[in-house]
């Protein structure tokens, strides 16, 4: 790219950058008027293997109400703080079936330990719009990447992402569930190594 970001990333691969975790992050960005997107059935495959997320970490199902907090996913609030106050698990006040992200620069993230070389990261998830499906000033972004033990949602290295946004008033965000994907495949001879190469 013009700013050299791809070149820098490529150099890290050539050095066989050692990592210990993969990260997933879902973020709501933009207008603070009432709008949300619901997230469900998250699948992250590393090197085409089974989903690295297990059970309720993937489905958000059957978690008892605890102010909307997930035992697996952490909430961040970098601009507004609605999610810090009202949580992510939904339906509100009931046993959970999915998660919501909303607000500006707010969302959820998770860090998962991995071992061995990473050659492919394949994320799939379901998303549907709630309120504000016609709001062109709000969009949602899913990111997948790598990092170390002490990295968090701000510092991990993003490798791929999916952006979901309404394109026009005539084509608002879909209020039905749709599957979205983000895929990263390592450049040839440049797989990312974890701290444990076994």
C-alpha positions in Angstrom: 0.0 0.0 0.0 1.0 3.6 -0.3 1.6 3.9 3.4 3.8 0.8 3.4 1.5 -1.1 5.8 1.4 -4.3 3.7 5.2 -4.2 3.3 5.7 -4.0 7.1 3.3 -7.0 7.6 5.1 -9.0 4.9 8.4 -8.4 6.7 7.0 -9.7 9.9 6.0 -12.9 8.2 9.5 -13.3 6.7 10.9 -13.1 10.2 8.5 -15.9 11.2 6.9 -13.7 13.9 6.2 -15.8 17.0 2.7 -15.5 18.5 0.7 -17.4 21.1 -2.9 -16.2 20.6 -5.4 -15.5 17.9 -7.9 -12.6 18.4 -11.5 -11.9 17.2 -13.0 -8.5 17.6 -16.5 -7.2 16.7 -17.0 -3.4 16.8 -19.8 -0.9 16.3 -18.6 2.4 14.8 -20.4 5.7 14.1 -23.6 7.5 14.9 -24.7 7.1 18.5 -28.4 7.1 17.8 -30.2 3.9 18.7 -28.8 1.2 16.4 -27.4 -2.3 17.0 -26.3 -5.4 15.2 -26.8 -8.9 16.6 -24.1 -11.5 16.3 -24.4 -15.3 16.5 -22.8 -18.6 15.5 -19.2 -17.5 15.3 -16.8 -20.0 13.7 -13.0 -19.5 13.5 -11.0 -22.2 11.8 -7.2 -22.2 12.1 -5.6 -24.1 9.2 -8.9 -25.6 8.1 -9.4 -27.4 11.4 -12.5 -27.5 13.6 -13.9 -24.3 15.1 -11.5 -23.0 17.8 -14.5 -21.5 19.6 -16.4 -24.0 21.7 -20.1 -24.1 22.9 -21.5 -20.9 24.2 -18.4 -18.9 23.2 -19.5 -19.6 19.6 -23.3 -19.6 19.9 -24.0 -17.3 23.0 -26.7 -19.8 23.9 -28.2 -20.6 27.3 -26.1 -18.2 29.4 -27.9 -17.0 32.5 -28.5 -13.2 32.7 -25.7 -11.4 34.4 -26.0 -7.8 33.4 -25.5 -9.0 29.8 -21.9 -10.1 30.4 -20.4 -13.0 28.6 -18.1 -15.4 30.5 -16.0 -15.7 27.3 -16.1 -12.3 25.5 -14.9 -9.1 26.9 -16.6 -5.7 26.3 -14.7 -2.6 25.3 -16.0 1.0 25.1 -13.6 3.5 23.6 -16.0 6.3 22.7 -19.5 5.9 24.1 -20.1 3.5 27.0 -23.5 2.0 26.4 -22.2 -1.6 26.2 -20.3 -1.2 29.5 -23.6 -0.2 31.1 -26.0 -2.6 29.3 -23.9 -5.6 28.3 -23.8 -7.7 25.1 -25.9 -10.9 25.7 -29.5 -10.8 24.4 -32.5 -11.0 24.8 -32.1 -8.4 27.5 -32.7 -9.7 31.0 -33.3 -13.3 29.8 -31.3 -16.5 29.1 -29.1 -15.6 26.2 -29.4 -16.6 22.5 -27.1 -14.1 20.7 -25.1 -11.0 21.4 -25.5 -7.4 20.4 -23.0 -4.7 19.6 -23.9 -1.0 19.6 -22.6 2.5 20.4 -19.6 4.2 18.8 -16.3 2.3 19.0 -17.8 -0.3 21.3 -17.8 -4.0 20.9 -16.6 -7.4 22.1 -13.4 -9.3 21.7 -11.8 -12.6 22.6 -8.3 -14.0 22.8 -7.6 -17.7 22.1 -4.4 -19.6 22.7 -3.0 -21.5 19.8 0.1 -23.6 19.0 2.0 -24.6 15.8 2.3 -22.6 12.6 -0.7 -20.5 11.4 -1.2 -20.6 7.7 -4.9 -19.8 7.4 -7.5 -18.0 9.5 -11.1 -18.4 8.4 -13.9 -16.5 10.2 -17.6 -17.0 9.6 -20.4 -15.4 11.6 -24.1 -14.5 11.5 -25.2 -10.8 11.7 -28.5 -9.1 11.5 -29.4 -5.4 11.9 -31.8 -4.3 14.7 -32.7 -0.7 15.2 -31.1 1.8 12.9 -30.9 -0.5 9.9 -31.3 2.6 7.6 -28.6 4.6 9.5 -25.8 5.2 6.9 -23.6 6.7 9.6 -23.2 3.4 11.5 -21.3 0.3 10.4 -20.0 -2.9 12.0 -16.6 -4.5 11.6 -15.2 -7.9 12.4 -11.5 -8.4 12.7 -9.2 -11.5 13.1 -5.5 -11.4 14.0 -2.6 -12.6 16.0 -0.7 -11.5 19.1 1.1 -12.4 22.3 0.1 -13.2 25.8 0.1 -9.5 26.8 -1.7 -8.1 23.8 -5.3 -7.0 23.9 -8.0 -5.8 21.5 -6.1 -2.6 20.8 -2.6 -4.1 20.2 -3.1 -7.3 18.3 -2.0 -7.5 14.6 -5.1 -7.5 12.4 -4.8 -9.9 9.5 -8.3 -9.8 7.9 -11.6 -8.1 8.5 -15.2 -7.9 7.3 -17.2 -4.6 7.2 -21.0 -4.7 7.2 -22.8 -1.4 6.4 -26.0 -0.2 4.9 -25.3 1.1 1.4 -28.3 3.5 1.0 -31.7 4.4 2.4 -33.2 2.2 -0.3 -30.9 -0.7 0.7 -30.9 -0.7 4.5 -29.1 -3.3 6.6 -30.8 -6.7 6.5 -32.8 -7.4 9.6 -32.6 -11.2 8.8 -29.6 -13.3 9.7 -26.9 -13.4 7.1 -23.5 -15.1 7.1 -20.3 -13.0 6.6 -16.7 -14.1 6.3 -13.2 -12.8 6.7 -10.3 -14.9 5.4 -6.5 -14.7 5.7 -4.1 -17.0 4.0 -0.4 -16.7 4.6 1.9 -15.6 1.8 4.0 -18.5 0.4 6.8 -19.6 2.7 5.7 -17.1 5.3 3.5 -18.9 7.8 3.2 -17.3 11.2 4.8 -19.4 14.0 3.5 -19.6 17.5 5.7 -19.9 20.6 5.1 -23.7 20.6 6.0 -25.1 17.1 4.6 -28.5 17.9 
